[in-house]
Amino acid sequence: MIEVRNIHKSFGPVQAVDGISLSVAPGEIYGLVGADGAGKTTTLRLICGALRLDSGEATVCGYDIGRQTEQARGHIGYLSQRFSLYEDLTVLENIRFFAEVRGLTANEWRPRSMEILEFVGLAAFKDRFAGQLSGGMKQKLGLASALVTRPTVLLLDEPTTGVDPVTRQDFWQLIIKLVSTPPISEGNGGSRRGVSVLISTPYMDEAARCHRVGFLRKGKLVAEGTPGELRSTLDGQILELRGKPLVSIRHLAAEVEGVEDVQIFGDRLHLRAGRGEAHLVMERLSARIQAAGATLESVRSIPPTLEDVFIMMSVE
């Protein structure tokens, strides 16, 4: 559904997107993960045609985004990072505006709108001004507006940033439903496959819900694969350590031979050991901490998380 090959985009001396290639299959959720400034938003804007490519190719449903922009956009639903609809219009008026801009008639947009509002849980709020909605409801309205044209591809730019955990969960349930069972029928007895989703997110728990994940760093795609494949790159290398004082132990651990990185995770440390050195690192670390007069409460090997993988990719 989406094919991106070696795309580039610069803003003056800044190379925002530097040779990214990726593909998204029908019914797939692909997550783009990266720190602020890594190129996630720029990549999505290039794919939807909001920005012009410097070089490379991007196609949506077989249409070249540079040469067949309108045909490609006809298949895209786009939800930007910030709420971009009209706060002085009601929920239904916002959807109507977006639908009519895209050429839908009243006979088309009205029944679709009500069905979509039921799907996202906003039917009871159709006459409420958008400016009076909570942050999570605004994001659901943005999703509803993106769905009114029945897109086959959804581009979602950090759609759950700043909303509460319950709303994040609700939003993801909607995305999963869209991919597995489209909420809007084609009419005339026809049916559709689930949409394909390309989503950027700063949350590792959300990345773990995606079928595949791509890690971006400084405009480059530095790793790609299923969450399981990415985690397997660190099998046997992550140690969890508890002790006091934690900051002092962190400095001690960073000096131990075989420790490649140390990060604080709440009330514990995650250490990345060199491949095959985890056992030796445990012994060296215990001796060093005891000699320094600190207290080691526990140290054990644990399965790596996507956050461990992301931190590794960020510091290398």
Residue pairs with C-beta under 8 A, 6 or more apart in sequence:
1 24
1 25
1 26
1 28
1 60
1 61
1 152
1 153
1 196
2 22
2 23
2 24
2 30
2 47
2 58
2 59
2 60
2 153
2 196
2 198
3 23
3 57
3 58
3 59
4 20
4 21
4 22
4 23
4 43
4 47
4 56
4 57
4 58
5 21
5 56
5 57
5 58
6 19
6 20
6 21
6 55
6 56
6 57
7 17
7 19
7 20
7 21
7 43
7 46
7 53
7 55
7 56
7 57
7 58
8 15
8 17
8 18
8 19
8 53
8 54
8 55
8 56
9 15
9 16
9 17
9 42
9 46
9 51
9 53
9 54
10 16
10 54
15 218
15 219
16 39
16 42
16 219
17 39
17 42
17 43
17 46
17 219
18 39
18 218
18 219
18 220
19 56
19 219
19 220
20 39
20 43
20 56
20 216
20 219
20 220
20 221
21 221
22 30
22 214
22 221
22 224
24 30
24 153
24 196
24 197
24 198
25 196
26 193
26 194
26 196
27 179
27 180
27 193
27 194
27 195
27 196
28 179
28 196
28 197
28 211
28 212
29 175
29 176
29 179
29 196
29 197
29 199
29 209
29 210
29 211
29 212
30 196
30 197
30 198
30 199
30 210
30 211
30 212
30 213
30 214
31 199
31 200
31 201
31 206
31 207
31 209
31 210
31 212
31 213
31 214
32 40
32 43
32 44
32 198
32 199
32 200
32 201
32 213
32 214
32 216
33 40
33 200
33 201
33 202
33 204
33 207
33 213
33 214
33 215
33 216
33 306
33 310
34 40
34 200
34 215
34 216
34 217
35 217
35 314
38 216
38 217
38 218
38 219
39 216
39 218
39 219
39 220
40 157
40 158
40 200
40 216
41 81
41 157
41 158
41 200
42 51
42 219
43 200
43 216
44 78
44 155
44 157
44 198
44 200
45 51
46 52
46 53
46 58
46 65
47 58
47 60
47 65
47 155
47 198
48 60
48 65
48 73
48 76
48 78
48 155
49 65
49 66
49 69
49 72
49 73
50 78
52 66
53 65
53 66
57 64
57 66
58 64
58 65
58 66
59 65
59 72
60 72
60 73
60 75
60 76
60 153
61 72
61 75
61 152
61 153
63 71
63 72
63 75
64 72
65 72
74 149
75 151
75 152
75 153
76 151
76 153
76 154
76 155
77 146
77 147
77 149
77 151
77 153
77 154
77 155
77 195
78 146
78 154
78 155
78 157
79 139
79 142
79 143
79 146
79 154
79 155
79 156
79 157
79 159
80 142
80 157
81 157
81 158
81 161
83 130
83 135
83 138
83 139
83 142
84 142
85 94
85 98
85 130
85 138
85 141
85 142
85 145
86 93
86 94
86 97
86 130
87 129
87 130
87 131
88 129
88 130
88 131
89 97
89 129
89 130
90 126
90 127
90 128
90 129
90 130
91 117
91 122
91 125
91 126
91 127
91 128
91 130
91 133
91 141
91 144
92 113
92 117
92 126
92 127
94 130
94 141
94 145
95 109
95 113
95 116
95 117
95 141
95 144
95 145
95 148
96 109
96 110
96 113
98 145
98 148
99 108
99 109
99 112
99 113
99 148
99 149
100 109
102 148
102 149
104 112
104 148
104 149
109 148
112 148
112 150
112 184
113 144
113 148
114 123
114 126
115 183
115 184
116 144
116 147
116 148
116 183
116 184
117 123
117 126
117 144
119 144
119 147
119 174
119 177
119 183
119 184
120 140
120 141
120 143
120 144
120 174
121 140
121 170
122 137
122 140
122 141
122 144
125 133
125 137
130 138
130 141
133 141
134 167
135 162
135 163
135 167
136 163
136 164
136 167
136 168
136 170
136 171
139 159
139 160
139 163
139 167
139 171
140 170
140 171
140 174
142 159
143 156
143 159
143 171
143 174
146 154
147 154
147 178
147 183
147 184
150 184
150 186
150 192
151 195
152 192
152 193
152 195
152 196
153 195
153 196
153 197
153 198
154 175
154 178
154 195
154 196
154 197
154 198
154 199
155 198
155 199
156 175
156 197
156 198
156 199
156 200
157 199
157 200
158 200
158 201
158 202
159 171
159 199
160 167
160 168
160 171
160 172
160 201
160 203
160 206
161 202
163 171
168 203
168 206
172 206
172 209
175 197
175 199
176 209
177 183
178 194
178 195
178 197
179 194
179 195
179 196
179 197
180 194
181 194
182 191
182 192
182 193
182 194
182 195
184 192
185 191
185 192
186 192
199 206
199 210
201 207
204 305
204 306
204 307
204 310
207 213
207 227
207 306
208 227
208 306
210 227
211 226
212 224
212 225
212 226
213 224
213 225
213 226
213 227
213 230
213 306
214 221
214 223
214 224
215 221
215 222
215 223
215 224
215 230
215 309
215 310
215 313
216 222
217 313
217 314
222 313
223 230
223 233
223 309
223 313
227 306
230 306
230 309
231 303
231 304
231 305
231 306
231 308
231 309
233 304
233 309
233 312
234 272
234 304
234 308
234 309
234 312
235 303
235 304
236 275
236 276
236 278
236 301
237 260
237 272
237 273
237 274
237 275
237 278
237 304
238 270
238 271
238 272
238 273
238 301
238 302
238 303
238 304
238 305
238 308
239 270
239 271
239 272
239 273
239 278
239 281
239 282
239 299
239 300
239 301
239 302
240 265
240 268
240 269
240 270
240 271
240 298
240 299
240 300
240 301
240 302
241 249
241 253
241 268
241 269
241 270
241 271
241 285
241 296
241 298
241 299
242 267
242 268
242 269
242 296
242 297
242 298
242 299
243 249
243 269
243 289
243 294
243 295
243 296
243 297
243 298
244 294
244 295
244 297
245 294
246 264
246 267
246 268
246 269
247 264
248 292
248 294
249 269
249 289
249 294
249 296
250 262
250 264
250 269
252 285
252 288
252 289
252 292
252 294
253 259
253 262
253 269
253 271
253 285
253 288
254 262
255 288
256 281
256 284
256 285
256 288
257 281
257 284
258 273
258 274
258 277
258 280
258 281
258 284
259 271
259 272
259 273
259 274
259 281
259 285
260 272
260 273
260 274
261 271
261 272
261 311
261 312
261 315
262 269
262 270
262 271
262 272
263 269
263 270
263 311
265 307
270 302
270 308
271 281
271 285
272 308
272 312
273 281
274 281
278 301
282 299
285 296
285 299
286 296
286 299
289 295
289 296
290 296
